[in-house]
């Protein structure tokens, strides 16, 4: 592909750095790194504290408010104002630099890059990582949707947005199958992700106990109240919290586990942890929710009735008997970062040429 000057807009609050806060930051980090490796001139606009090995320009979370403004009883939380200011500053700056980039790839999940895209002479692609939200729907409804290329991370997410956007392109997320390498498995189960109610790690512990298996959990405690009330009381000899691990440590944990368990109690747009597990040769047991069902198939996973821990316990037992080589094959054929990069390069090139 022709060398492109690509701007990537990331989140303003969460740095693109290890240990990653979640699937979105891991995805943006990998995408940025691979675009650079493929010879593109990339600039990543991201939160302060992002990995300096990446071509990062930090978003300016430095709004200075007067004492009078702070006394306004209608003022929203200050972090909201800093984020608003960061994206407002970025978009106006990009509008002034008309020839700096060939294409802009937006992953921010913030409404301003979409709503203000009409200011830009540069074409923009927005990846939809979430279901429709009120802020994003508002921006799409008033924004120049004909000038914006939208792409979803799963067909499920594309279908959710289709009433507003019509047909939406799909580029499924991918993982580095040279980093997430197959391992021997083990006897323990693994659960990884953010410790938040919608990912429900407490249900993974309950299902593991019903299946008679020890489980190891890893990930950031994004909701300390939930963790203290619903997860910590369930920990013990058969349920261990390993902490917030970097990619190397997490990869070792996943590839030496018998089954990767996922417990979304909402409709996940994709499910990057499942792709990581498959690349590690680790079969999956998960609730059949949202885009997760597009990541796996019957050769490498068992799907459980949503929110039903007894069904999940049965899925765990069945998944433990699956061929680890089939999981790896599924990752190589459907979940690889090379496939994702080929599709994104084609899409970005088409957007520049349009």
C-alpha positions as CSV (number, residue, x, y, z in Angstrom):
1,X,0.0,0.0,0.0
2,X,1.1,3.6,-0.7
3,X,2.7,5.2,2.3
4,X,0.1,7.3,4.1
5,X,0.3,10.1,6.7
6,X,-2.2,8.8,9.3
7,X,-3.6,10.5,12.4
8,X,-5.1,8.2,15.0
9,X,-7.4,9.8,17.6
10,X,-7.4,7.8,20.8
11,X,-9.0,8.2,24.2
12,X,-8.2,11.3,26.3
13,X,-8.5,9.7,29.7
14,X,-6.8,6.3,29.4
15,X,-3.1,6.1,28.3
16,X,-2.1,3.7,25.5
17,X,0.4,1.9,27.6
18,X,1.0,-1.4,29.4
19,X,-0.6,-2.8,31.4
20,X,-3.5,-1.9,29.1
21,X,-6.7,-0.6,30.8
22,X,-8.8,-2.8,28.4
23,X,-9.3,-4.1,24.9
24,X,-9.7,-0.6,23.3
25,X,-6.3,0.7,24.4
26,X,-4.6,-2.6,23.5
27,X,-6.2,-2.5,20.1
28,X,-5.1,1.1,19.5
29,X,-1.6,0.4,20.6
30,X,-1.3,-2.6,18.3
31,X,-2.8,-0.8,15.3
32,X,-0.5,2.1,15.7
33,X,2.6,-0.1,16.0
34,X,1.7,-2.2,13.0
35,X,0.9,0.8,10.8
36,X,4.4,2.2,11.7
37,X,6.0,-1.2,10.9
38,X,4.2,-1.2,7.5
39,X,5.9,2.1,6.6
40,X,3.2,4.7,7.3
41,X,3.8,8.0,8.9
42,X,1.6,7.8,12.0
43,X,0.7,10.3,14.7
44,X,-1.3,9.0,17.7
45,X,-3.2,11.6,19.6
46,X,-3.8,10.0,23.0
47,X,-3.9,10.5,26.8
48,X,-1.0,11.8,28.8
49,X,1.2,8.9,30.0
50,X,0.9,6.9,26.8
51,X,3.9,4.8,25.7
52,X,6.6,7.1,24.4
53,X,7.8,4.3,22.1
54,X,4.7,5.1,20.0
55,X,4.5,8.3,17.9
56,X,2.4,10.0,20.5
57,X,1.2,13.6,20.8
58,X,-0.5,13.9,24.1
59,X,-4.0,15.4,24.2
60,X,-4.0,18.6,26.1
61,X,-6.0,17.8,29.3
62,X,-5.1,21.3,30.7
63,X,-8.2,23.4,30.7
64,X,-7.7,26.4,33.0
65,X,-11.0,27.5,34.5
66,X,-11.5,30.8,36.3
67,X,-12.9,30.8,39.9
68,X,-16.1,32.3,38.6
69,X,-16.5,29.5,36.1
70,X,-15.9,26.9,38.8
71,X,-18.7,28.4,40.9
72,X,-21.2,27.8,38.2
73,X,-23.7,25.4,39.7
74,X,-24.4,23.8,36.4
75,X,-20.7,22.9,35.7
76,X,-20.3,19.2,34.8
77,X,-17.5,17.1,36.4
78,X,-14.1,18.7,35.8
79,X,-12.8,15.6,34.0
80,X,-15.6,15.9,31.5
81,X,-14.5,19.5,30.9
82,X,-10.9,18.6,30.4
83,X,-11.8,15.9,27.9
84,X,-14.1,18.2,26.1
85,X,-11.4,20.9,25.9
86,X,-8.8,18.3,24.7
87,X,-10.9,17.2,21.7
88,X,-12.1,20.7,20.9
89,X,-8.5,21.8,20.8
90,X,-7.5,18.8,18.7
91,X,-10.2,19.2,16.1
92,X,-9.6,23.0,15.6
93,X,-5.9,22.3,15.3
94,X,-6.4,19.6,12.7
95,X,-8.8,22.0,10.8
96,X,-6.0,24.6,10.6
97,X,-3.4,22.0,9.4
98,X,-5.2,21.2,6.2
99,X,-2.4,19.2,4.5
100,X,-0.7,17.6,7.5
101,X,-2.4,14.1,7.1
102,X,-3.9,12.0,4.3
103,X,-6.5,10.4,6.6
104,X,-7.7,10.5,10.2
105,X,-8.7,7.3,12.0
106,X,-10.9,8.1,15.0
107,X,-11.1,5.7,18.0
108,X,-12.0,8.2,20.6
109,X,-15.6,7.2,21.4
110,X,-16.1,10.9,22.0
111,X,-18.8,13.0,20.2
112,X,-16.6,16.0,19.2
113,X,-14.4,14.3,16.5
114,X,-17.5,13.2,14.7
115,X,-19.5,16.4,15.2
116,X,-16.6,18.7,14.2
117,X,-15.4,16.6,11.3
118,X,-17.0,19.0,8.9
119,X,-14.2,21.5,9.7
120,X,-11.6,19.2,8.2
121,X,-10.3,19.0,4.7
122,X,-8.9,15.6,5.6
123,X,-11.1,12.5,5.2
124,X,-11.9,10.6,8.5
125,X,-12.7,7.0,9.4
126,X,-14.4,6.3,12.7
127,X,-14.2,2.8,14.2
128,X,-17.4,2.0,16.2
129,X,-16.2,0.1,19.3
130,X,-19.5,0.4,21.2
131,X,-23.2,0.1,20.7
132,X,-25.0,3.4,20.0
133,X,-24.7,5.9,22.9
134,X,-26.7,9.1,23.3
135,X,-23.6,11.4,22.7
136,X,-22.5,9.5,19.6
137,X,-26.0,9.3,18.2
138,X,-26.4,13.0,18.6
139,X,-23.1,13.7,16.8
140,X,-23.9,11.3,14.0
141,X,-27.3,12.9,13.5
142,X,-26.0,16.4,13.1
143,X,-22.6,15.5,11.6
144,X,-21.7,15.1,7.9
145,X,-22.2,11.3,7.8
146,X,-21.8,11.2,4.0
147,X,-18.2,12.5,4.4
148,X,-17.4,10.1,7.3
149,X,-16.5,6.4,6.8
150,X,-17.7,4.3,9.6
151,X,-16.5,0.8,10.4
152,X,-17.6,-1.6,13.2
153,X,-15.6,-4.2,15.1
154,X,-18.2,-6.9,14.6
155,X,-21.3,-7.6,12.5
156,X,-23.4,-7.4,15.7
157,X,-22.1,-3.8,16.3
158,X,-22.7,-2.9,12.7
159,X,-26.3,-4.1,12.9
160,X,-26.8,-2.0,16.0
161,X,-25.7,1.1,14.2
162,X,-27.5,0.3,10.9
163,X,-30.8,2.0,11.7
164,X,-28.9,5.3,11.9
165,X,-26.1,4.7,9.4
166,X,-27.3,2.1,7.0
167,X,-24.9,-0.6,6.0
168,X,-21.6,-0.3,8.0
169,X,-18.3,-1.9,7.0
170,X,-16.9,-4.4,9.4
171,X,-13.2,-4.9,10.3
172,X,-13.0,-7.4,13.2
173,X,-10.3,-6.8,15.8
174,X,-7.2,-8.9,15.6
175,X,-4.4,-10.1,17.9
176,X,-0.7,-10.6,17.4
177,X,-0.4,-14.4,17.0
178,X,3.4,-14.1,17.4
179,X,2.9,-12.7,20.9
180,X,-0.1,-14.7,21.9
181,X,1.6,-18.1,21.3
182,X,0.1,-21.6,22.0
183,X,1.0,-23.2,25.3
184,X,0.5,-26.5,27.0
185,X,-2.6,-25.6,28.9
186,X,-3.1,-26.7,32.5
187,X,-5.7,-27.5,35.0
188,X,-6.8,-24.0,36.1
189,X,-9.3,-21.7,34.4
190,X,-8.5,-18.1,33.5
191,X,-10.7,-15.0,33.3
192,X,-9.2,-11.7,32.2
193,X,-10.6,-8.2,31.7
194,X,-11.7,-5.1,33.6
195,X,-13.2,-5.7,37.0
196,X,-16.6,-4.1,36.3
197,X,-20.2,-5.3,36.8
198,X,-20.9,-5.7,33.1
199,X,-18.1,-8.2,32.7
200,X,-19.2,-10.0,35.9
201,X,-16.1,-11.9,37.0
202,X,-18.0,-13.0,40.1
203,X,-20.1,-15.2,37.8
204,X,-16.9,-16.8,36.5
205,X,-15.9,-17.7,40.0
206,X,-19.3,-19.2,40.7
207,X,-19.3,-21.2,37.5
208,X,-15.7,-22.4,38.1
209,X,-16.8,-23.8,41.5
210,X,-19.7,-25.6,40.1
211,X,-17.4,-27.1,37.5
212,X,-14.9,-28.1,40.2
213,X,-12.1,-26.0,38.8
214,X,-9.7,-23.4,40.3
215,X,-9.8,-20.1,38.5
216,X,-7.3,-17.3,38.2
217,X,-8.5,-13.8,37.4
218,X,-6.5,-10.9,36.0
219,X,-7.3,-7.3,35.1
220,X,-7.6,-3.8,36.3
221,X,-10.0,-3.0,39.2
222,X,-11.9,-0.4,37.2
223,X,-14.8,-0.4,39.7
224,X,-13.4,-0.7,43.3
225,X,-16.8,-0.7,44.9
226,X,-18.0,-3.6,42.7
227,X,-14.7,-5.5,43.3
228,X,-14.9,-5.1,47.0
229,X,-18.6,-6.1,47.2
230,X,-18.8,-8.9,44.7
231,X,-15.4,-10.3,43.8
232,X,-13.1,-10.1,46.8
233,X,-15.5,-12.0,49.1
234,X,-15.4,-14.9,46.6
235,X,-11.6,-15.2,46.4
236,X,-9.9,-18.1,48.1
237,X,-7.8,-21.2,47.4
238,X,-9.8,-22.0,44.3
239,X,-10.2,-18.4,43.1
240,X,-7.1,-16.2,42.9
241,X,-6.8,-12.6,41.7
242,X,-3.4,-12.2,40.0
243,X,-3.6,-8.4,39.5
244,X,-3.3,-6.2,36.5
245,X,-0.8,-7.9,34.3
246,X,1.3,-6.7,31.4
247,X,0.9,-8.5,28.1
248,X,3.8,-10.9,28.6
249,X,2.6,-12.0,32.0
250,X,-1.0,-12.3,30.8
251,X,0.1,-14.3,27.8
252,X,1.9,-16.8,30.0
253,X,-1.2,-17.1,32.2
254,X,-3.6,-17.7,29.4
255,X,-1.5,-20.3,27.5
256,X,-1.0,-22.3,30.6
257,X,-4.7,-22.5,31.4
258,X,-7.2,-25.1,30.6
259,X,-10.1,-22.8,29.5
260,X,-10.6,-19.1,29.2
261,X,-13.9,-18.1,30.7
262,X,-15.8,-14.9,29.7
263,X,-18.9,-13.7,31.5
264,X,-20.3,-10.6,29.8
265,X,-23.7,-9.6,31.1
266,X,-24.1,-7.0,28.4
267,X,-23.7,-7.4,24.6
268,X,-20.0,-7.2,24.1
269,X,-19.1,-5.5,20.7
270,X,-16.3,-8.0,20.1
271,X,-14.4,-9.7,22.9
272,X,-10.6,-9.3,22.4
273,X,-9.8,-11.6,25.3
274,X,-11.4,-14.5,23.5
275,X,-9.2,-13.9,20.4
276,X,-6.2,-13.7,22.8
277,X,-7.2,-17.0,24.3
278,X,-7.6,-18.8,21.0
279,X,-4.2,-17.6,19.8
280,X,-2.8,-19.1,23.0
281,X,-4.4,-22.4,22.1
282,X,-6.8,-22.1,25.0
283,X,-10.5,-23.1,24.4
284,X,-13.2,-20.7,25.5
285,X,-16.4,-21.0,27.6
286,X,-18.5,-17.9,27.4
287,X,-22.0,-16.5,27.6
288,X,-23.5,-16.2,24.1
289,X,-23.8,-12.4,24.0
290,X,-23.3,-9.8,21.3
291,X,-20.2,-10.0,19.1
292,X,-18.5,-12.7,21.1
293,X,-20.3,-15.4,19.1
294,X,-18.5,-14.1,16.0
295,X,-15.0,-14.7,17.5
296,X,-15.4,-18.4,18.2
297,X,-16.9,-21.5,16.7
298,X,-17.8,-25.0,17.9
299,X,-14.3,-26.3,17.3
300,X,-12.8,-24.1,19.9
301,X,-15.5,-22.9,22.3
302,X,-18.7,-23.7,24.1
303,X,-21.4,-21.1,24.4
304,X,-23.6,-20.9,27.6
305,X,-27.0,-19.5,28.2
306,X,-26.5,-15.8,29.1
307,X,-26.2,-15.1,32.8
308,X,-26.7,-18.8,33.7
309,X,-23.8,-20.1,35.8
310,X,-25.0,-23.7,35.7
311,X,-25.0,-23.5,31.8
312,X,-21.5,-21.9,32.0
313,X,-20.2,-24.6,34.3
314,X,-21.3,-27.3,31.8
315,X,-19.7,-25.2,29.0
316,X,-16.4,-25.1,31.0
317,X,-16.3,-28.9,31.3
318,X,-17.0,-29.4,27.6
319,X,-14.5,-26.7,26.5
320,X,-11.7,-28.3,28.6
321,X,-12.0,-31.4,26.3
322,X,-11.6,-29.5,23.1
323,X,-8.5,-29.7,20.9
324,X,-6.1,-26.8,21.7
325,X,-4.8,-27.0,18.1
326,X,-8.3,-26.1,16.8
327,X,-8.3,-23.0,19.0
328,X,-5.0,-21.9,17.5
329,X,-6.2,-22.6,14.0
330,X,-9.3,-20.4,14.6
331,X,-7.1,-17.5,15.7
332,X,-4.8,-17.8,12.7
333,X,-7.7,-17.9,10.2
334,X,-10.1,-15.4,11.7
335,X,-8.5,-13.4,14.5
336,X,-5.0,-12.4,13.4
337,X,-3.7,-8.9,13.5
338,X,-2.3,-9.3,9.9
339,X,-5.8,-10.0,8.6
340,X,-7.0,-6.9,10.5
341,X,-4.2,-4.7,9.2
342,X,-4.7,-5.8,5.6
343,X,-8.4,-4.8,5.8
344,X,-7.7,-1.5,7.5
345,X,-5.0,-0.6,5.0
346,X,-7.4,-1.3,2.2
347,X,-10.2,0.8,3.9
348,X,-7.9,3.7,4.7
349,X,-6.6,3.7,1.1
350,X,-10.1,3.7,-0.3
351,X,-11.0,6.6,2.0
352,X,-8.1,8.7,0.8
353,X,-8.9,7.9,-2.8
354,X,-12.7,8.7,-2.5
